[in-house]
Each structure stands twice: as C-alpha cells, then as structure tokens.
Amino acid sequence: MPAPLPVDWLKRLGINDILGVKVEDWDYIYTGIYCDEMARSGLSGPGGSLNAGFAFGISPIVKFGSRQLQEKFLPDLLTGKKRGCIAITEPEAGSDVANITTTAVKSADGQHYIVNGTKKWITNGIWSDYTTMAVRTGGPGAAGLSVLVVPLKNHPGVTMRRLKVSGQVTGGTTYIELDDVKVPVSNIVGREGDGMRIIMTNFNHERLVIAIGATRQARVALSAAFSYCLKREAFGKTLMDQPVVRHRLAKAGAELETMWAWVEQILYQLTHLSKEEGDRQLGGLTALAKAKSGMVLNECAQTAVLLFGGNGFTKTGQGELVEAILRDVPGIRIPGGSEDVLLDLSVRQLVKVYQAEEKKLSQSSKI
C-alpha cells in the first residue's frame, strides 16, 4: 500500500504493526525495503502473485472511496480475506487509458451500473473477488471515465480465463469479459468523471513499486553472473580474468548502482513531501524511473545470460535463474505504462512543473 498507511482502518482491524514496525511509523523507506526483499529471489513471482492486486487495487478505495464504500470492502480486503486487483487495460487500450471502451450505463431504476466490455492482461484477476475497474460512464476521452469496484469470482456476467505470458508466470495474468454485469451504483469510487485523475494518481505508486523490484532483480542477475565468472574457466583462466568480461560487468554495474541510488532518492523525497507535493513533483520522475529500471534490468539480465553462455540459455542448471530473469524483462518494460509512453509522459509532466516553478519565480521577482 502507498505510505502513509490507512492507520485508523488497520488498527480497527487489529493490525497494529508490520514485522515490528508500528503502522503509524510505516513510510516509503519501509515500503522500499519490503518491495526490495520481496524481489530478493530474483524473480517477479513472490511480488507478482502476492502483492500486485492488493497494492494497486485497494489504494483507490482508501484514497477516494466514500465511507460507505470503504465499510463495504476494506475489512475483507485489508485483512486478505478477499482478494482485489486493478483492471484498466483492454485489448485495444493499454497505456492509452483515455480511450478505454468498457461501458457502465445506469439501469432504468438507477440502482445499478450495467457493465459491458473486456479487460486484458489483468494481474491477479483470476484469483480476485473484486476489481477496481476503469469504465466509461460518460462521453469520449478522459472526462468520460470513472472507477467502479466490480465483483469478479462467480459473479453473473463475468467470465475469466488465465493468459499464458512469457515471464511473471505466477502473476495470474487474466482476460476478463463483462456481459451485462450488474454493479450497485454505490460501488463507484469518488464521483463520475473522476476516473482519469484517480487512475493517474494510482500509477505513481505502481510504477515506483515496479522500479524497486526490477532494480533488485537486476542486482540478483548481475550478482549471479559475478559469482559465476569467478569460478568458470575458459582459455586457461577464469572469466573474471578476461578484460572483456570485466568491462561488461562494469558497464552493467554502473547502470545498476545509478538506478538504485535514484530509487532511494525518490523514496527519501516521498518521506519528506506531502502526498500532494510528492505527486506533483515526482510523478514525472517516477514514470521515468520505472522506464529506466526496465532498461537497467534488461542490460543486467542480458549481460548475465551472455556471461553464463550456454548455461544462460538453459532453463535448468547453473544458469536457470538468469534465464528466468531475462524472461521477466518484458513484464517490467510493458505493464504499468509501456516504456516509450512513460519516457514521453515523464518529460511532459516535468515541463508542467518547470513552467509552474518559473511562473512562481517571475511573480516573486515582481514583488
């Protein structure tokens, strides 16, 4: 969950600490430690299967949901009795959130939304009881979007099937079809038309969590290669004694250490900025960090596989870990906003911040 945690809710549910840390003391530094440790195996499996749905699907209810909505869903979701996920992406609209086509039209009696459409590549969907879903309640474009909490498992009109993906195989990637699904109007998160703002704010946390995990995966891959190069011999000496090998490790290592320093910097800033200032100042940088983490993971994973040679091309044996990490790379570079989209988005958001700050300086100089 984004920090700070919903302390009142957690204490009400009997959750007073997390591994000895008081819930009121939990900040983004602890979030960073947690996400880093969850990826220490080098694989996306633990975090992808256990965390993703909760981390991204519950937050909008906490931040933007009415008291009635929170009372309805948070007791079971925050304690893990029920599972939740986020459902935004569609077959024809992924990073292009403003053009999603899943509709939610009010019933004749005004008591329900009737939801029709499809959602694709939904992490944890197959296991989830509920999803926080982006739907179109109004006209075209971003202004017509809203967010609903939609029941999934065993709910009339909902059909789900597991998708086979190349990496993150334990993430439960799901295709969801919605055929006249009745959802109470009270399940709306915020107000009609608030969807784009809710979704984009939620993305900041998602992208930061992805960047942390990806950077740890990159470290595991490079660490495995480093260890292998110390013992593997070729041409009468270890790989580590070959200048070309040391050069490869140095280039990838420089990218890795730079990336981790940046992640820690963002985590530190988030502990000292208000939520509003954090979103405003760091939204673009977080998008950029997520994009860069995928590039760094790709560099480190490819370096590791190449240095393992044939073992790095094999799904079993000495190189099985780095081979699996390399397959996870697209799952970092595409979900949560694809790389090219985020590179563009980051600069556009930074331009807005720059212009706003420039305007403040101009006004203060006149005073």
KAQUIDA-V860455 format. One record per residue. N is the residue number from 1. RES is the residue in one letter. OMEGA is omega in degrees with one decimal (none if undefined). BURIAL is 1 if it has 24 or more other ideal C-beta (glycine too) atoms within 12 Angstrom, else 0. Layout:
n: <N | N>
res: <RES | RES>
omega: <OMEGA | OMEGA>
burial: <BURIAL | BURIAL>
This chain:
n: <1 | 2 | 3 | 4 | 5 | 6 | 7 | 8 | 9 | 10 | 11 | 12 | 13 | 14 | 15 | 16 | 17 | 18 | 19 | 20 | 21 | 22 | 23 | 24 | 25 | 26 | 27 | 28 | 29 | 30 | 31 | 32 | 33 | 34 | 35 | 36 | 37 | 38 | 39 | 40 | 41 | 42 | 43 | 44 | 45 | 46 | 47 | 48 | 49 | 50 | 51 | 52 | 53 | 54 | 55 | 56 | 57 | 58 | 59 | 60 | 61 | 62 | 63 | 64 | 65 | 66 | 67 | 68 | 69 | 70 | 71 | 72 | 73 | 74 | 75 | 76 | 77 | 78 | 79 | 80 | 81 | 82 | 83 | 84 | 85 | 86 | 87 | 88 | 89 | 90 | 91 | 92 | 93 | 94 | 95 | 96 | 97 | 98 | 99 | 100 | 101 | 102 | 103 | 104 | 105 | 106 | 107 | 108 | 109 | 110 | 111 | 112 | 113 | 114 | 115 | 116 | 117 | 118 | 119 | 120 | 121 | 122 | 123 | 124 | 125 | 126 | 127 | 128 | 129 | 130 | 131 | 132 | 133 | 134 | 135 | 136 | 137 | 138 | 139 | 140 | 141 | 142 | 143 | 144 | 145 | 146 | 147 | 148 | 149 | 150 | 151 | 152 | 153 | 154 | 155 | 156 | 157 | 158 | 159 | 160 | 161 | 162 | 163 | 164 | 165 | 166 | 167 | 168 | 169 | 170 | 171 | 172 | 173 | 174 | 175 | 176 | 177 | 178 | 179 | 180 | 181 | 182 | 183 | 184 | 185 | 186 | 187 | 188 | 189 | 190 | 191 | 192 | 193 | 194 | 195 | 196 | 197 | 198 | 199 | 200 | 201 | 202 | 203 | 204 | 205 | 206 | 207 | 208 | 209 | 210 | 211 | 212 | 213 | 214 | 215 | 216 | 217 | 218 | 219 | 220 | 221 | 222 | 223 | 224 | 225 | 226 | 227 | 228 | 229 | 230 | 231 | 232 | 233 | 234 | 235 | 236 | 237 | 238 | 239 | 240 | 241 | 242 | 243 | 244 | 245 | 246 | 247 | 248 | 249 | 250 | 251 | 252 | 253 | 254 | 255 | 256 | 257 | 258 | 259 | 260 | 261 | 262 | 263 | 264 | 265 | 266 | 267 | 268 | 269 | 270 | 271 | 272 | 273 | 274 | 275 | 276 | 277 | 278 | 279 | 280 | 281 | 282 | 283 | 284 | 285 | 286 | 287 | 288 | 289 | 290 | 291 | 292 | 293 | 294 | 295 | 296 | 297 | 298 | 299 | 300 | 301 | 302 | 303 | 304 | 305 | 306 | 307 | 308 | 309 | 310 | 311 | 312 | 313 | 314 | 315 | 316 | 317 | 318 | 319 | 320 | 321 | 322 | 323 | 324 | 325 | 326 | 327 | 328 | 329 | 330 | 331 | 332 | 333 | 334 | 335 | 336 | 337 | 338 | 339 | 340 | 341 | 342 | 343 | 344 | 345 | 346 | 347 | 348 | 349 | 350 | 351 | 352 | 353 | 354 | 355 | 356 | 357 | 358 | 359 | 360 | 361 | 362 | 363 | 364 | 365 | 366 | 367>
res: <M | P | A | P | L | P | V | D | W | L | K | R | L | G | I | N | D | I | L | G | V | K | V | E | D | W | D | Y | I | Y | T | G | I | Y | C | D | E | M | A | R | S | G | L | S | G | P | G | G | S | L | N | A | G | F | A | F | G | I | S | P | I | V | K | F | G | S | R | Q | L | Q | E | K | F | L | P | D | L | L | T | G | K | K | R | G | C | I | A | I | T | E | P | E | A | G | S | D | V | A | N | I | T | T | T | A | V | K | S | A | D | G | Q | H | Y | I | V | N | G | T | K | K | W | I | T | N | G | I | W | S | D | Y | T | T | M | A | V | R | T | G | G | P | G | A | A | G | L | S | V | L | V | V | P | L | K | N | H | P | G | V | T | M | R | R | L | K | V | S | G | Q | V | T | G | G | T | T | Y | I | E | L | D | D | V | K | V | P | V | S | N | I | V | G | R | E | G | D | G | M | R | I | I | M | T | N | F | N | H | E | R | L | V | I | A | I | G | A | T | R | Q | A | R | V | A | L | S | A | A | F | S | Y | C | L | K | R | E | A | F | G | K | T | L | M | D | Q | P | V | V | R | H | R | L | A | K | A | G | A | E | L | E | T | M | W | A | W | V | E | Q | I | L | Y | Q | L | T | H | L | S | K | E | E | G | D | R | Q | L | G | G | L | T | A | L | A | K | A | K | S | G | M | V | L | N | E | C | A | Q | T | A | V | L | L | F | G | G | N | G | F | T | K | T | G | Q | G | E | L | V | E | A | I | L | R | D | V | P | G | I | R | I | P | G | G | S | E | D | V | L | L | D | L | S | V | R | Q | L | V | K | V | Y | Q | A | E | E | K | K | L | S | Q | S | S | K | I>
omega: <174.8 | 174.9 | -3.9 | -178.5 | 175.2 | -169.0 | -177.3 | 179.7 | -177.6 | -179.8 | 177.2 | -178.9 | 176.4 | 178.2 | -175.3 | 179.4 | 175.1 | -179.0 | 176.5 | 178.3 | 178.4 | -176.0 | 179.6 | 179.0 | -175.2 | 176.7 | -173.9 | 173.9 | 177.5 | 176.3 | 179.1 | 178.8 | -178.4 | -177.8 | 177.7 | -179.7 | 179.1 | 179.8 | -174.1 | 176.1 | -176.2 | -177.2 | -179.5 | -173.9 | -177.4 | -179.7 | -177.7 | -177.1 | -173.6 | -167.0 | -163.4 | -177.8 | 179.6 | -173.8 | -173.8 | -175.0 | -176.4 | -173.7 | -179.8 | 178.3 | 179.7 | -172.8 | -169.7 | -176.7 | 175.0 | 178.6 | 179.4 | 179.9 | 179.2 | 179.1 | -177.0 | -169.8 | -171.4 | -179.5 | -179.5 | -178.0 | -177.1 | 178.9 | 178.5 | 177.3 | 173.5 | 179.8 | 178.2 | 177.3 | 176.4 | -179.0 | 179.0 | -171.9 | 177.0 | 179.8 | -177.3 | -178.2 | 177.9 | 177.9 | 178.6 | -172.3 | -174.4 | -175.7 | 175.0 | -172.6 | 178.2 | -173.2 | 173.7 | -176.0 | -179.0 | 177.3 | -177.1 | -179.5 | 177.1 | -176.2 | -175.9 | 163.5 | 174.6 | -171.8 | 177.4 | 178.3 | 179.8 | 173.8 | -174.4 | -179.1 | -176.9 | -178.9 | 179.6 | -175.3 | -173.9 | -178.2 | -167.6 | 174.6 | -178.7 | 172.5 | 171.3 | -165.6 | 172.8 | -178.9 | 177.9 | 177.3 | -177.7 | -177.3 | -177.1 | 175.8 | -174.4 | -176.2 | -177.7 | -175.3 | 173.9 | 178.6 | 179.9 | 168.2 | -173.7 | 175.5 | -178.8 | -170.9 | 176.0 | 179.4 | -178.2 | 177.2 | -179.4 | 175.2 | -179.2 | 172.3 | -178.9 | 176.1 | 175.5 | -179.4 | -173.1 | 178.2 | -179.7 | -171.6 | 178.6 | -178.1 | 178.6 | -179.7 | -165.6 | 171.0 | -175.9 | 174.1 | -178.1 | -175.7 | -178.6 | -179.7 | -179.6 | 179.5 | 179.8 | -179.9 | 179.0 | -179.9 | 179.0 | 178.0 | -174.8 | 179.6 | 173.8 | -179.8 | 179.4 | -169.3 | -175.2 | 179.9 | 179.7 | -177.3 | -176.3 | 176.4 | -179.1 | -178.5 | -177.5 | 179.5 | -179.2 | -176.7 | 178.2 | 178.8 | 178.3 | -178.5 | 179.6 | -178.8 | -179.4 | 179.8 | 175.3 | 177.0 | 178.7 | 179.8 | 179.2 | 179.6 | -177.4 | 177.7 | 178.6 | 179.3 | 179.1 | -179.7 | -179.4 | -177.6 | 178.1 | -175.5 | -177.8 | -178.8 | 175.1 | -179.2 | 173.3 | 177.1 | -178.6 | 176.6 | -178.5 | 177.3 | 179.1 | -179.1 | -177.9 | 178.2 | 178.3 | 179.1 | 178.5 | -179.9 | -179.0 | -178.9 | 179.5 | -179.7 | 178.0 | 176.8 | -178.3 | -176.8 | 176.5 | -179.5 | -177.9 | 177.7 | 179.5 | 178.0 | 179.2 | 178.8 | 178.8 | 178.2 | 179.2 | -179.9 | -179.1 | 178.0 | -176.9 | 177.8 | 172.8 | 179.5 | -177.4 | -180.0 | 177.4 | 177.9 | -175.6 | -174.8 | -171.4 | -178.9 | 179.6 | -179.8 | 178.3 | 175.9 | 179.6 | 179.1 | 178.1 | 178.9 | -178.3 | 179.9 | 176.6 | 177.8 | -179.3 | 177.5 | 178.8 | -179.9 | -177.8 | 179.9 | 178.0 | 176.7 | -179.3 | -179.0 | 179.2 | -179.0 | 174.5 | 179.2 | -179.4 | 177.7 | 178.9 | -179.9 | -173.1 | -176.6 | 175.8 | 176.4 | -171.6 | -175.0 | -173.5 | -179.0 | -177.8 | 175.6 | 179.6 | 179.1 | 179.4 | 177.4 | 178.5 | -172.2 | 179.7 | 178.3 | 173.7 | -173.0 | -176.2 | -179.1 | 179.5 | -174.8 | -176.7 | -169.5 | -176.9 | 178.5 | -178.1 | 176.7 | 178.7 | -178.6 | -176.6 | -178.7 | 179.0 | 178.6 | 178.5 | 175.4 | 179.1 | 179.2 | 180.0 | -177.6 | 178.5 | 179.6 | 177.9 | 178.9 | 177.4 | 179.7 | -179.7 | -179.4 | -178.8 | 179.1 | 177.9 | 179.5 | none>
burial: <1 | 1 | 1 | 1 | 1 | 1 | 0 | 0 | 1 | 1 | 0 | 0 | 0 | 0 | 1 | 0 | 0 | 0 | 0 | 0 | 0 | 0 | 1 | 0 | 0 | 1 | 1 | 1 | 1 | 1 | 1 | 1 | 0 | 1 | 1 | 1 | 0 | 1 | 1 | 0 | 1 | 1 | 1 | 1 | 1 | 1 | 1 | 1 | 1 | 1 | 1 | 1 | 1 | 1 | 1 | 1 | 1 | 1 | 1 | 1 | 1 | 1 | 1 | 1 | 1 | 0 | 0 | 0 | 1 | 1 | 0 | 0 | 1 | 1 | 0 | 0 | 1 | 1 | 0 | 0 | 0 | 1 | 1 | 1 | 1 | 1 | 1 | 1 | 1 | 1 | 0 | 0 | 1 | 1 | 1 | 1 | 1 | 1 | 0 | 1 | 1 | 1 | 1 | 1 | 1 | 0 | 0 | 0 | 0 | 0 | 0 | 1 | 1 | 1 | 1 | 1 | 1 | 1 | 1 | 1 | 1 | 1 | 1 | 1 | 1 | 1 | 1 | 1 | 1 | 1 | 1 | 1 | 1 | 1 | 1 | 1 | 1 | 0 | 0 | 0 | 0 | 1 | 0 | 1 | 1 | 1 | 1 | 1 | 1 | 1 | 1 | 1 | 0 | 0 | 1 | 0 | 0 | 1 | 0 | 1 | 0 | 0 | 0 | 0 | 1 | 0 | 1 | 1 | 0 | 1 | 1 | 1 | 1 | 1 | 1 | 1 | 1 | 1 | 0 | 0 | 1 | 1 | 1 | 1 | 1 | 0 | 1 | 1 | 1 | 1 | 0 | 1 | 0 | 1 | 1 | 1 | 1 | 1 | 1 | 1 | 1 | 1 | 1 | 1 | 1 | 1 | 1 | 1 | 1 | 1 | 1 | 1 | 1 | 1 | 1 | 1 | 1 | 1 | 1 | 1 | 1 | 1 | 1 | 1 | 1 | 1 | 0 | 1 | 1 | 0 | 0 | 1 | 0 | 0 | 0 | 0 | 0 | 0 | 1 | 1 | 0 | 0 | 0 | 0 | 1 | 0 | 0 | 1 | 1 | 0 | 0 | 1 | 1 | 0 | 1 | 1 | 0 | 0 | 1 | 1 | 0 | 1 | 1 | 1 | 0 | 1 | 1 | 0 | 1 | 1 | 0 | 0 | 0 | 0 | 1 | 0 | 0 | 1 | 1 | 1 | 1 | 1 | 1 | 1 | 1 | 1 | 1 | 1 | 1 | 1 | 1 | 1 | 1 | 1 | 1 | 1 | 1 | 1 | 1 | 1 | 1 | 1 | 1 | 1 | 1 | 1 | 1 | 1 | 0 | 0 | 1 | 1 | 0 | 0 | 0 | 0 | 0 | 1 | 1 | 0 | 1 | 1 | 1 | 1 | 1 | 1 | 1 | 1 | 1 | 1 | 1 | 1 | 1 | 1 | 1 | 1 | 1 | 1 | 1 | 0 | 1 | 1 | 1 | 0 | 1 | 1 | 0 | 0 | 1 | 0 | 0 | 0 | 0 | 0 | 0 | 0 | 0 | 0 | 0 | 0 | 0 | 0 | 0 | 0 | 0 | 0 | 0>
